[in-house]
């Protein structure tokens, strides 16, 4: 059952990669086009191998028939259109397969999805180097296989599954964020400062709940947006503050 659960997680990770995949322009450098299309083709092949067995025969045949040539950007565009058309069937198959699995043992509380999305976007774009990001997570206590995808997707996936692998996901999060939030980097100030104060999707209110939002006397700065506050109130983020 563990293997079956892991396969479903891998399929969901591939779906996230496809949804966040960035194509280049048709007039881009040929080497860039080859790299982009080869990467996209690899994701498609892995999705076919993992997801096709879950689908009815007609949808399974459609999925396995999708091809993306590693040097043809337009074939990748066509493949992307086919995948998007099949995505509801694939996601429905995942839901059905999960319903057949035995319930998981309850463990640590998951980090809030809005928090994972915001931090993944800011930190992934700031670090923007796979080995550095992986070292940051491992140094903070993260375990398990390194998620696939670009730095943003990798960071978001790791945070979203953190509760499945460690006893105190909020403590790991605190260590992951500590240097970014507490140590000024003069060479990347143009990225670090906006990342700390980014307004979109209530990011500033999210930071206010984390250790870096504390004032000199230990108080939490800011008044979180009511809707976000209600979401996060249900989760235990005290470990983040305790860690720092």
C-alpha angles and dihedrals in degrees: 000000000000090000091049091050091049092051090054090049090051091051090051090049090052090050089052090050091051093048091050097038115129118211122201125233119275090243094054124120112293092236090054091048090051092050094048095046093044091052092047091048090053091053091049093051093050091048090051093052095047105034104034095075089058095056132083114260096262095050091040090056091048092051095047090048094060113107133182118189114221094232101034115085093185092056087054089051090052091047090050091054091050092048092050090052090052096042096093090053092048093048091047089051090052091052091050092048092049091052089061094054121093114255116271121245110258113251135154119349113262119247111255112271093230089055093050092048095049096044092045092053096047099039096039092054091044097051095033093173121101100212092045092050092046091049090050092054095043091048089053092054103266115150139185132060117332108254117242126237136066120319094271094049091042092053093046094048093048093051094046093055096037093105090060093059110032134043095227110034092168090057091052089048090053091055092045091055099037100092095039094050100035107032120064115222108201091193093058102030091123088063101031099052096049089044091056094048102030110149102199119106093005093292093151091055090049092053089050089066093053129080094260089062092068122114122224092273093053097259120138111249122223135024110259118230108266096238093050091043091056091051094050094040089073091058129071106241095155090104090067092060092041092053096054 
